[in-house]
C-alpha cells in the first residue's frame, strides 16, 4: 500500500511504499476470530434448535401441555358458570348503564351515602331513618344514594364518585363531588341536587373540568358570593373559583397559594381565616402524614404560614390529611382527618381543636360514634370511608354525606398478583403429576445445564467457567434424582398412590379456579341491584325451633352479610330460644317466641318489621346473596306479587300437588312457595289475617301444613292479574339433609296433605288451576 505526497509549488509528487505487516496480521486475526465466533454461535443455535425440537416432541412436554389444556378447560368452564352467569341474557343487568361508566379502577369503586342525626356524633344511615319514596323506587331508601351508575346513566361516564361536599340553600341540597371520568381517567367536579332531604338526587352534570385532576370541591359562601376551592395539586397551586351561574358555571377568581396543596379547606375562627392543607412536595415530607396551616384576614388572602408549620409530618395513620369539612358543635371546632394506615382512606377520624392561634395549634381525637359495617365487600363502605361533610339544617337536625368503598386501594393489582401466583402453582402441580406418572423423567435435562465449549484464550477464565459448569451439572443431577425418589415412595399403581394423585389433581383444580376467580371474578362482592338509581333494604324472616339450631346459626351467619338485609326476625315455635348474641350476625336479630306452635305464625303482623319488603326464607335453604339480591330487585318492580324461587303448577282433575319438575315439563307455573319468597308485609299479612282467611288458617293448623298454599290462594282471589313471579336461583342447598331434622320427612305423605289442601282451598276461594304463567325471559335481562 502506498501513500502519495503532492509536490510543493507545482512540482511532481513522489510515492513512498509503506508496509503494514502488523496491521495486516491484526486484520487476519480479527477476521479469523469473527469467523470462529460466527461458527461457534451457529453451532450453539443448532444445538438449541435440536434441544427445542426434542423438547416439543418429548412425552414429558406432551403431558405438560395436555394437562395445562385440561386445567385451562376446567378454568374456562368455571368462569362461564360462575361469572358469565348463563342464566342472564344481559351483561349490564346489574347497572343498566347507557355509557362506558363504572369500569374497574385501581383507585377503587367509591360511592356516596347520606346520614342523619341529632348531632354530628349520632349519625345514622338514611335507611335507619325510614325515608320513603313513591311507588316504583325504594321502601325505605338505602345508601349509597349517588354512585358511578347514577352519573353514568345521566350521560356522564364515571368510574367512581368521592369527596362529597354539601351546599344547603333552603330545603334544597346541592352535592359537589369528585367524579373520575371513564374516558379521560381524570378527576372532574360533578354536582347533583336533592329536594327530598337527600333521598333522591338529580344529576345536573359537570360543574368544573380542567386539563388537570380535580377533587375535594370545598364549597363555601363569602360576602354573598359562592366559592369553590378544589384540589389542583397537579397544577402546582391552590386555585379559588367563583360561581357565575350556580351551580354549573364557575370562573377562576384567583390563585391563593403557589403550592401543590392537597385536600384544603378554609374556616373562619376567632376573627381570622385559617387555611388547612397538605403539601407533599417538600423534601422529607411523609405522604398522607403532613399538615400545614396558613392564616389571613380574608379567605381571598394574602396567606401567611403558621409558625409551627408543618403542624404534622408523621405516620399516615395519624389522620393528618384532611378528610372533609370542619364543623362547629357546642362552640367547639372539630377537624376531620383521614387514617391512611392500612390502606389509603381507611377511615375518617375526628379531632377537637383545643388551641388555634398564629403561634400554636393543639387538637385531640374524639370518637365519631359511627358504626362500621361488618358485611365486608357486600357493603358499599365495607372496606373504607375517607371523607365526611356534616352540616346543621335550619330544623336543628344534622345531615352528613360520606363516601365509601367496598374494596381497599389497589385491589385489581392485588388480585392480578394472586391470580398469577395461582396459575404458576398450577404449572408446578402439573410437573408433580408428570413426575409421579413417569411422564417427566427429569426436572432439568443435563444438556440444558451450563456447558461451555470452544477455545479458551484465557486459561484461568476457562478453568473458572469449567468449575462453575461442573457445579451446575452436579446440581442438575441431584435435582433429576428427585423423580426417581418420589416414584419410589409414592407408587401410582397402588390405591394409596391413586388417592395421592387424585388429591394433587384436585389441588390443581382448586388453584386454577382460584386464579380464574381472581382474574375474572371481580372484587368478590355480591352487590345490591339498584332500581331507578335507588337502593333499598328488606327484613329476613324465618321460622324454626330448638332441634334446628345448627341450621339457624349457619343461616344467620350467611344471610346477615347480604347487602340489602336490614334485620332478621326469627319466629321461635318450640323449645328454649337462643340469645341473639349467640348468633354471628352483622345485622340486628330479633327472636319472637310464640305461645303456640303454628305455621300461621309465619305471616303474623309484627311491629318490629320496619321495611315494606319481607323475605320469607326457610332456615334450611342456602343460596347465594346474589340470587337474593336479584329476587329483591324483581320484587321491587312488582311489589303486589309473591316473588320467589320455588315454582309450582297446580292443575288436573282432581287437583294434585306436584314438584318443580312437573312445572318445568309443562313450562308454566301458577304458584310460588313462600319458603323462599318476597312479599309486601302489609299486603300479605293483612290478607292472611283477614276474616275471609279464617277457614284457611284453621286448615293450616289442622294439617300443620299448607300455609304457603293458602297465601297463594289469597293473592289469586284478590286480583285477576298475575300474582306470582319466579326468579331462577343459581344454586340451592337444603341443609336439613345434613342434620336429619327436615319438617317433611315423608314426601309422599307431604304431597298427599297438600293435595287435600288444594281441594279445600279451591272450594273456599276458587280454583287457581286456570291461571298459569310461562317461564320466559324478562325485559330486565334475567332468564326466569
CORVENQUI-V633810 format. One record per residue. PHI is phi in whole degrees, 0 to 359 (999 if undefined). Layout:
[[PHI] [PHI]]
This chain:
[[999] [245] [241] [265] [247] [287] [289] [269] [59] [87] [287] [293] [274] [242] [249] [243] [277] [240] [268] [232] [298] [295] [294] [296] [296] [297] [296] [297] [297] [294] [295] [295] [296] [296] [293] [296] [296] [297] [296] [295] [296] [296] [297] [297] [296] [296] [296] [297] [296] [296] [295] [295] [296] [296] [292] [297] [266] [278] [294] [296] [293] [299] [297] [300] [294] [297] [289] [296] [297] [297] [296] [297] [295] [298] [296] [295] [295] [297] [296] [296] [287] [268] [246] [281] [52] [300] [278] [256] [267] [246] [285] [255] [296] [286] [249] [59] [289] [261] [212] [266] [286] [61] [282] [297] [229] [294] [281] [130] [229] [298] [216] [234] [238] [246] [226] [229] [187] [281] [206] [295] [253] [225] [286] [234] [295] [300] [293] [284] [264] [55] [285] [250] [235] [291] [296] [95] [233] [222] [218] [276] [290] [232] [287] [278] [261] [226] [227] [299] [293] [302] [284] [294] [294] [276] [99] [235] [306] [218] [272] [196] [233] [203] [52] [280] [229] [265] [229] [263] [230] [67] [267] [257] [251] [250] [243] [256] [202] [279] [233] [270] [297] [291] [268] [266] [57] [242] [281] [240] [252] [259] [215] [224] [228] [227] [241] [232] [63] [91] [290] [228] [227] [264] [282] [271] [130] [264] [279] [211] [221] [245] [278] [228] [293] [234] [199] [49] [281] [289] [251] [209] [248] [212] [53] [80] [254] [257] [242] [229] [237] [281] [289] [226] [297] [295] [282] [85] [203] [258] [250] [244] [250] [241] [285] [269] [220] [298] [254] [255] [244] [225] [228] [293] [272] [189] [267] [283] [218] [273] [229] [281] [287] [243] [50] [254] [216] [238] [226] [265] [211] [57] [80] [237] [258] [239] [246] [252] [193] [238] [238] [262] [277] [284] [290] [82] [284] [269] [296] [65] [232] [241] [215] [230] [229] [234] [221] [198] [275] [213] [294] [272] [92] [286] [253] [244] [287] [292] [298] [262] [300] [285] [296] [230] [207] [231] [298] [290] [273] [289] [99] [291] [289] [296] [228] [140] [281] [291] [218] [247] [220] [54] [82] [259] [266] [235] [253] [261] [238] [254] [265] [251] [293] [288] [204] [299] [66] [299] [198] [265] [230] [252] [235] [273] [280] [265] [224] [218] [228] [291] [248] [213] [208] [219] [215] [224] [285] [230] [288] [280] [82] [270] [267] [286] [284] [252] [274] [64] [294] [287] [267] [297] [237] [288] [256] [191] [208] [229] [210] [218] [233] [242] [221] [266] [274] [296] [285] [97] [284] [248] [234] [219] [239] [219] [266] [202] [221] [270] [227] [285] [296] [75] [299] [301] [294] [299] [292] [297] [295] [294] [295] [297] [296] [295] [294] [297] [295] [297] [297] [295] [298] [296] [297] [297] [298] [298] [296] [293] [273] [85] [285] [256] [280] [215] [288] [228] [303] [297] [287] [267] [286] [302] [213] [238] [224] [98] [286] [245] [287] [250] [296] [296] [296] [297] [294] [297] [294] [297] [297] [296] [298] [295] [296] [296] [295] [296] [298] [297] [298] [296] [294] [285] [280] [298] [303] [297] [295] [294] [295] [289] [270] [245] [263] [297] [281] [270] [296] [296] [295] [295] [294] [297] [298] [297] [295] [295] [298] [296] [299] [297] [297] [298] [294] [296] [296] [296] [298] [297] [298] [294] [277] [243] [272] [69] [275] [83] [278] [256] [281] [285] [260] [284] [234] [55] [81] [241] [249] [212] [219] [222] [261] [264] [234] [223] [238] [204] [207] [297] [289] [246] [297] [299] [301] [296] [298] [293] [299] [295] [301] [285] [283] [294] [266] [289] [302] [265] [283] [270] [201] [236] [252] [252] [272] [262] [265] [201] [90] [277] [285] [282] [275] [300] [289] [281] [255] [279] [228] [262] [231] [299] [241] [247] [255] [258] [276] [261] [284] [240] [278] [224] [289] [294] [297] [301] [249] [286] [296] [223] [294] [289] [279] [259] [268] [286] [273] [232] [262] [278] [220] [299] [285] [254] [252] [239] [217] [287] [297] [296] [296] [299] [294] [295] [298] [296] [296] [295] [298] [298] [280] [223] [292] [272] [244] [272] [249] [208] [245] [236] [272] [221] [240] [258] [198] [100] [220] [285] [298] [223] [280] [228] [275] [294] [301] [297] [296] [289] [297] [265] [54] [200] [207] [216] [210] [237] [289] [273] [290] [203] [206] [267] [220] [276] [300] [289] [298] [289] [291] [292] [293] [291] [255] [283] [295] [296] [268] [299] [297] [294] [297] [294] [294] [299] [293] [294] [272] [49] [191] [73] [296] [287] [297] [300] [297] [298] [294] [294] [296] [295] [289] [265] [210] [269] [272] [295] [243] [227] [216] [257] [238] [278] [280] [289] [205] [219] [239] [264] [287] [294] [293] [270] [256] [71] [240] [296] [292] [248] [281] [266] [296] [298] [294] [299] [291] [294] [297] [292] [296] [297] [298] [300] [295] [295] [293] [294] [292] [276] [247] [94] [281] [250] [296] [283] [262] [194] [228] [278] [286] [216] [278] [282] [294] [278] [99] [264] [279] [257]]
